Amino acid sequence: MFSKILVANRGEIAVRIIRACKELGIRTVAIYSEADRNSLPVRLADEAICVGPPRPEQSYLNIPHIVSAAEIADVDGIHPGYGFLSQNAHFAEICESCNITFIGPSAQTMRLMGDKIAAKDLMRKSGIPIIPGSMAAIKTKEDALKTARRIRYPIIVKAAAGGGGRGMRVCHNDVRLVSALMTCQVEAEASFGNGDVFVEKYLEEPRHIEFQILADRYGRIIHLGERDCTIQRRHQKLIEESPSPAVDAKLRRKMGELAVRAAKAANYHSVGTVEFLLDKDGAFYFIEMNTRIQVEHPVTEMVTGVDLIKEQICVAAGESLSMKQDDLHLEGWAIECRINAEDPSNGFAPSPGRILELQVPGGRGVRLDTHIFSGYEIPAFYDSLLAKLIVAGKTRQDAIRVMQRALEEFVIEPIHTTIPLHRQIFSDPTFWRGQISTNYIDRFLQQGEAE
């Protein structure tokens, strides 16, 4: 087992990792930017090292500074969390060259699954359903139009190395496609350093279903059930739940087996997530694999009783899985709300500033993963996530009621947050019935504007 781990991240995920390490008896080193000097991870870690100015490229994305901090602190492992360098194969290689274990999959696997075109090809060869579309990068408008005629509109242009909705456009005709192709190529190059894009059929009103994977270094792979991440805004998830109201035991078994097959094909170890789109007719298609711990991992922990961060650390240390597939059972229902420092009434404009009043929810079935505290100054340089509010109940309806109560208790002033939006969603009969798709938020907001 590791003796000391450097946490190459910030915010709530850094706090989450530090707490898991403490329970495993592992010392921790927090890195921080000048903007995070007084942050909670800095207070909780055994050691803390400043790695640069506030901007991410000068601190949390500054590989030389982070590796230097790791060597100064004499750590034997680095946990990247999610975001920042968590899926950077080059960073993983540098860690290993310095005899520091990167707590995640191999660099080779990250490169393979980070290229959506290569990942789709691997899945196709492994017998896993993929969405119809181009199997190579689209270079010209002629190639794009030819593919569109074959698979028919609507279609979507995606960045091969993309994520988070960047380098992605939906098209319903030739004119829009030609324009979107150029826009996505430029956006992808600027965002990911790779301008390759591909085209695939756009599924209308699907659900976004992902399976949590856990794999050791000895070829043992299991899944821990599904999460329903359908409620999104601009491809950014807002609410997640496990299990999914759209997945029964038979479908769960089938999708889970294919998720494990996908991980085996990628020679995967560590935690990871295999993501699918589920259409209205019950057909599902592989879309990507996330090679890191997910933001929404707590809902899986709540229904399985498995500490995913601890398991990830143990696997990285060379331990074999502590459980088998038959040991896993989903009990009850869990839902997570992402609480962001954004103003839904003003186009989701960022809302940095100082928190003057903080009242956090509690009680039976409530978990809060956060790094904020009264007096905390929210920086303007990073992702707006302030907290993850997770609840559990025996049934989906029970969990919804607990969430409604918890949201009413949650006060963060004078910061604008997404709490009011979540309260509205959890009072919506359509949400209660589970009749949702990936365009739910757009329709919900339009309905609100009309009223």
C-alpha positions in Angstrom: 0.0 0.0 0.0 1.1 3.6 -0.6 2.7 5.5 2.2 2.0 9.0 0.8 -0.2 10.2 -2.0 -0.2 13.6 -3.7 -3.6 14.8 -4.7 -3.3 16.5 -8.1 -6.6 18.4 -7.9 -8.7 20.8 -5.9 -12.2 21.3 -4.6 -14.6 18.6 -3.4 -12.8 15.7 -5.2 -9.5 16.6 -3.5 -11.3 16.5 -0.1 -12.9 13.2 -1.1 -9.6 11.6 -1.9 -7.9 13.0 1.2 -10.6 11.5 3.4 -10.3 8.1 1.8 -6.5 8.2 2.2 -6.9 9.0 5.9 -9.1 6.0 6.4 -6.6 3.8 4.6 -3.7 5.2 6.8 -2.0 7.0 3.9 -0.5 10.4 4.3 -1.5 13.1 1.8 0.0 16.1 0.1 -2.4 18.7 -1.3 -1.3 21.0 -4.2 -2.9 24.4 -4.5 -2.8 27.5 -6.6 -2.4 30.9 -5.0 -6.2 31.3 -5.3 -6.7 28.2 -3.2 -4.2 29.0 -0.4 -7.0 28.9 2.2 -9.0 26.0 0.8 -10.3 23.0 2.7 -8.0 20.4 1.0 -5.0 22.5 2.1 -6.4 22.4 5.7 -7.1 18.7 5.7 -4.0 17.3 4.0 -0.9 16.4 6.0 1.2 18.6 3.7 0.4 21.3 1.1 2.6 22.7 -1.7 1.8 25.7 -3.9 2.2 24.9 -7.6 1.6 28.3 -9.2 -0.7 31.3 -9.9 -4.5 31.0 -10.0 -4.9 30.1 -13.7 -5.1 26.3 -14.3 -2.4 26.2 -17.0 0.0 27.8 -14.5 -0.9 25.5 -11.5 -3.3 22.5 -11.8 -2.3 21.8 -15.4 1.4 22.6 -14.8 3.0 19.1 -15.1 6.6 20.2 -14.2 5.5 22.0 -11.1 3.2 19.1 -10.0 5.9 16.5 -10.5 8.5 18.7 -8.7 6.0 18.9 -5.8 5.7 15.1 -5.8 9.4 14.6 -5.7 9.9 17.2 -3.0 7.3 15.6 -0.8 8.7 12.1 -1.7 5.3 10.6 -2.5 4.8 7.1 -4.0 1.5 7.8 -5.7 -0.4 10.6 -7.4 -4.2 10.7 -7.6 -5.5 13.0 -10.3 -9.2 13.0 -9.4 -11.4 14.1 -12.3 -10.8 16.9 -14.8 -7.4 18.7 -15.1 -4.8 16.0 -15.7 -6.9 12.9 -14.9 -7.0 11.7 -18.5 -3.7 13.0 -19.6 -1.6 10.1 -20.9 1.6 12.1 -21.0 1.2 13.0 -17.3 0.7 9.4 -16.4 3.9 8.4 -18.4 5.9 11.1 -16.6 4.7 9.9 -13.2 5.8 6.3 -14.0 9.2 7.5 -15.3 9.7 9.2 -11.9 8.8 5.9 -10.1 5.5 7.4 -8.9 2.4 5.4 -9.4 -0.3 7.2 -11.4 -3.6 6.1 -9.7 -5.6 5.4 -12.8 -5.3 3.2 -16.0 -2.3 2.9 -18.2 -1.3 5.7 -20.5 -1.8 3.4 -23.5 -5.4 2.7 -22.5 -6.1 6.4 -21.9 -4.8 7.3 -25.3 -6.9 4.6 -26.9 -10.2 5.4 -25.2 -9.5 9.2 -25.4 -9.7 8.9 -29.2 -13.4 8.4 -29.8 -12.9 7.2 -33.3 -10.4 4.5 -32.2 -12.6 3.6 -29.3 -15.6 3.2 -31.5 -13.7 0.9 -33.8 -12.4 -1.2 -31.0 -16.0 -1.6 -29.6 -17.3 -2.5 -33.1 -14.6 -5.2 -33.4 -15.6 -6.5 -29.9 -19.2 -6.9 -30.8 -20.5 -3.9 -28.9 -23.2 -1.8 -30.6 -22.1 1.6 -31.8 -24.1 4.5 -33.2 -24.0 4.5 -37.1 -21.6 7.0 -38.5 -18.1 7.6 -39.8 -15.4 5.2 -38.7 -12.5 7.7 -39.6 -11.9 11.4 -39.1 -14.0 13.6 -41.5 -11.6 15.8 -43.3 -13.7 17.5 -46.0 -17.2 18.7 -46.4 -17.7 16.1 -49.2 -16.9 13.3 -46.8 -19.3 14.7 -44.2 -22.1 15.1 -46.8 -21.6 11.6 -48.1 -21.8 10.2 -44.6 -24.9 12.2 -43.9 -26.7 10.8 -46.9 -25.9 7.3 -45.8 -27.1 7.6 -42.2 -29.7 10.4 -42.8 -30.4 13.5 -40.7 -30.4 14.5 -37.9 -26.7 13.9 -37.3 -24.1 15.2 -34.8 -20.5 16.3 -35.4 -18.2 15.4 -32.6 -14.6 16.1 -31.7 -12.5 12.9 -31.7 -10.7 13.9 -28.5 -13.6 15.9 -27.1 -15.7 16.0 -24.0 -18.1 18.3 -22.1 -20.0 19.3 -25.3 -17.0 21.2 -26.9 -16.5 20.5 -30.6 -20.0 19.1 -30.9 -22.9 20.3 -33.1 -26.3 18.8 -34.1 -27.2 19.2 -37.7 -30.5 18.8 -39.6 -29.5 19.8 -43.1 -26.5 20.1 -45.5 -26.0 23.8 -44.9 -25.8 23.4 -41.2 -23.5 20.4 -41.5 -20.9 22.3 -43.6 -20.9 25.2 -41.2 -20.7 22.9 -38.1 -17.9 20.9 -39.6 -15.6 23.9 -39.8 -16.7 25.3 -36.5 -16.1 22.0 -34.7 -12.7 21.4 -36.2 -11.5 24.8 -35.1 -13.1 24.4 -31.6 -11.6 20.9 -31.2 -8.1 22.1 -32.1 -8.3 25.0 -29.7 -9.8 22.9 -26.8 -8.0 19.6 -27.2 -5.0 20.2 -29.5 -6.6 17.8 -32.0 -8.9 19.1 -34.8 -10.2 15.6 -35.9 -14.0 15.3 -35.9 -16.4 12.5 -36.9 -20.0 12.3 -37.8 -22.7 10.0 -36.4 -26.4 9.6 -36.3 -28.1 11.9 -33.7 -30.4 9.9 -31.5 -33.5 12.0 -30.6 -34.7 11.9 -27.0 -32.3 9.1 -25.7 -31.3 8.5 -22.1 -27.7 8.6 -21.1 -26.8 5.4 -19.2 -23.3 4.7 -17.8 -21.9 1.6 -16.1 -19.4 1.9 -13.3 -16.4 -0.4 -13.9 -13.8 -1.7 -11.4 -10.8 -3.6 -12.7 -7.6 -4.8 -11.1 -4.2 -5.4 -12.7 -4.8 -9.2 -13.0 -7.6 -9.1 -15.5 -10.5 -9.2 -13.1 -13.3 -6.8 -14.1 -16.7 -6.2 -12.6 -19.4 -3.6 -13.0 -21.3 -1.9 -10.2 -24.6 -1.3 -12.0 -25.7 1.8 -13.9 -26.2 5.4 -13.4 -28.8 7.5 -15.3 -27.2 10.8 -16.3 -29.9 11.9 -18.7 -30.6 15.3 -17.2 -28.0 17.5 -18.7 -27.6 21.1 -19.9 -25.3 21.6 -22.9 -23.9 18.0 -22.4 -23.0 18.9 -18.8 -24.7 16.6 -16.2 -26.9 18.2 -13.6 -28.6 15.3 -11.9 -27.6 11.6 -11.7 -29.3 8.6 -10.2 -28.8 4.9 -9.6 -30.4 2.7 -10.6 -32.0 4.0 -13.8 -35.9 4.1 -13.9 -35.5 2.9 -17.6 -33.3 -0.2 -16.9 -34.8 -3.5 -15.6 -32.9 -6.5 -14.4 -32.6 -8.1 -17.8 -31.4 -5.0 -19.6 -29.0 -4.3 -16.7 -27.4 -7.7 -17.0 -27.0 -7.3 -20.8 -25.6 -3.8 -20.7 -23.3 -4.7 -17.7 -21.9 -7.7 -19.5 -21.1 -5.6 -22.6 -19.5 -2.8 -20.3 -17.2 -5.5 -18.8 -16.4 -6.7 -22.4 -15.5 -3.1 -23.4 -13.2 -2.8 -20.4 -11.5 -6.1 -21.3 -11.0 -5.0 -24.9 -9.3 -1.9 -23.7 -7.1 -3.9 -21.3 -8.4 -1.7 -18.5 -7.5 -1.5 -14.8 -8.7 1.0 -12.2 -12.1 2.6 -11.9 -13.8 3.7 -15.1 -17.1 4.3 -16.8 -18.6 2.8 -20.0 -21.2 5.2 -21.4 -24.2 4.3 -23.6 -27.2 6.0 -25.2 -30.5 4.2 -24.7 -33.1 5.0 -27.3 -36.9 5.0 -27.0 -37.1 1.5 -28.3 -34.7 -0.1 -25.8 -31.7 -0.3 -28.1 -28.5 1.0 -26.7 -25.1 2.1 -28.2 -21.6 2.7 -26.9 -20.6 6.3 -27.0 -17.4 6.6 -24.9 -15.4 5.4 -21.9 -14.2 7.7 -19.2 -10.9 6.6 -17.8 -11.1 8.2 -14.4 -13.3 8.5 -11.3 -16.6 10.2 -12.2 -18.1 13.3 -10.5 -21.2 11.2 -9.9 -19.5 8.2 -8.4 -21.3 8.7 -5.0 -24.7 7.5 -6.2 -23.1 4.1 -7.0 -21.4 4.0 -3.6 -24.8 4.7 -1.9 -26.6 1.7 -3.6 -23.7 -0.8 -3.5 -21.9 0.1 -0.3 -18.5 0.1 -2.1 -16.0 3.0 -1.5 -14.8 3.5 -5.1 -11.9 5.8 -4.2 -10.5 3.3 -1.7 -10.9 0.5 -4.3 -9.2 2.6 -6.9 -6.2 3.2 -4.6 -6.0 -0.4 -3.6 -6.0 -1.6 -7.2 -3.3 0.9 -8.1 -1.2 -0.5 -5.2 -1.4 -3.9 -6.9 -4.1 -5.5 -4.8 -6.7 -7.8 -6.5 -10.4 -7.0 -6.4 -11.9 -7.6 -3.0 -15.3 -8.7 -4.5 -16.8 -10.7 -7.3 -19.6 -9.8 -9.7 -22.0 -12.0 -7.7 -21.2 -10.1 -4.6 -22.7 -6.9 -6.0 -26.3 -6.0 -5.4 -28.1 -2.7 -5.8 -30.1 -1.8 -2.7 -32.4 1.2 -2.7 -32.2 4.4 -4.8 -29.7 7.2 -4.8 -29.8 10.6 -6.5 -27.2 13.3 -6.8 -27.6 17.1 -7.6 -24.7 19.1 -8.7 -24.8 22.4 -6.9 -23.0 25.0 -9.1 -22.2 28.7 -8.5 -24.3 29.7 -11.5 -27.4 31.8 -11.9 -30.1 29.9 -13.8 -32.2 33.0 -14.1 -29.4 34.8 -15.9 -28.3 32.3 -18.5 -26.4 30.3 -15.9 -23.8 33.1 -15.6 -21.0 32.3 -13.2 -21.4 33.6 -9.6 -18.0 33.8 -7.9 -17.6 35.7 -4.6 -17.6 35.1 -0.8 -20.0 32.8 1.0 -21.4 34.8 4.0 -24.1 32.3 5.1 -23.9 28.5 4.8 -26.6 26.1 6.0 -26.0 22.5 4.9 -28.6 19.8 4.8 -28.4 16.6 7.0 -30.4 13.9 8.4 -31.1 10.3 7.4 -30.2 9.4 3.8 -28.3 12.7 3.1 -24.6 12.9 2.0 -22.9 16.2 1.1 -19.5 16.1 -0.7 -18.2 19.7 -0.7 -15.2 21.9 -0.1 -17.0 25.1 0.8 -17.4 26.7 4.2 -18.8 30.0 5.6 -16.4 32.7 4.6 -15.1 30.7 1.6 -14.1 32.8 -1.4 -15.3 31.1 -4.7 -12.5 31.7 -7.3 -13.4 32.8 -10.8 -10.8 30.6 -12.4 -12.2 27.1 -12.1 -15.3 24.9 -12.6 -18.4 26.2 -10.8 -19.1 23.0 -8.9 -19.6 23.9 -5.2 -21.1 20.7 -3.8 -22.7 17.4 -4.6 -25.8 16.7 -2.7 -26.5 13.0 -2.6 -29.6 11.3 -1.1 -30.8 7.7 -0.7 -34.1 6.1 -0.1 -35.8 2.7 -0.4 -37.5 3.7 -3.7 -37.1 6.4 -6.2 -40.0 8.3 -4.8 -38.5 8.1 -1.3 -35.2 9.4 -2.6 -37.0 12.3 -4.4 -38.8 13.3 -1.2 -35.5 13.2 0.8 -33.9 15.4 -1.9 -36.7 17.9 -1.8 -36.3 18.2 1.9 -32.5 18.5 1.7 -32.7 21.2 -1.0 -35.1 23.2 1.1 -32.5 23.1 4.0 -29.5 24.1 1.8 -28.6 27.8 2.0 -25.6 29.4 0.3 -25.8 33.2 0.4 -25.4 35.6 -1.2 -24.1 33.4 -4.1 -26.4 32.5 -6.9 -26.5 28.7 -7.3 -28.5 26.0 -9.1 -30.4 25.1 -5.9 -33.6 26.9 -7.1 -33.5 25.1 -10.4 -33.1 21.7 -8.7 -36.1 22.5 -6.4 -38.2 23.2 -9.5 -37.1 20.0 -11.2 -37.9 17.9 -8.2 -41.4 19.3 -8.1 -42.0 18.5 -11.8 -44.5 15.6 -12.4 -42.6 14.6 -15.6 -39.4 14.1 -13.5 -41.3 12.2 -10.9 -42.6 9.8 -13.5 -39.1 9.3 -14.8 -40.2 10.3 -18.3 -37.0 12.1 -19.3 -34.5 12.3 -22.1 -31.4 14.3 -22.8 -33.4 17.3 -24.0 -35.4 17.5 -20.7 -33.7 20.6 -19.4 -34.1 22.5 -22.6 -37.8 21.8 -22.6 -38.1 22.5 -18.9 -36.5 25.9 -19.2 -38.5 26.8 -22.3 -41.7 25.9 -20.4 -40.6 28.1 -17.5 -40.0 31.0 -19.8 -43.4 30.6 -21.5 -45.1 30.7 -18.1 
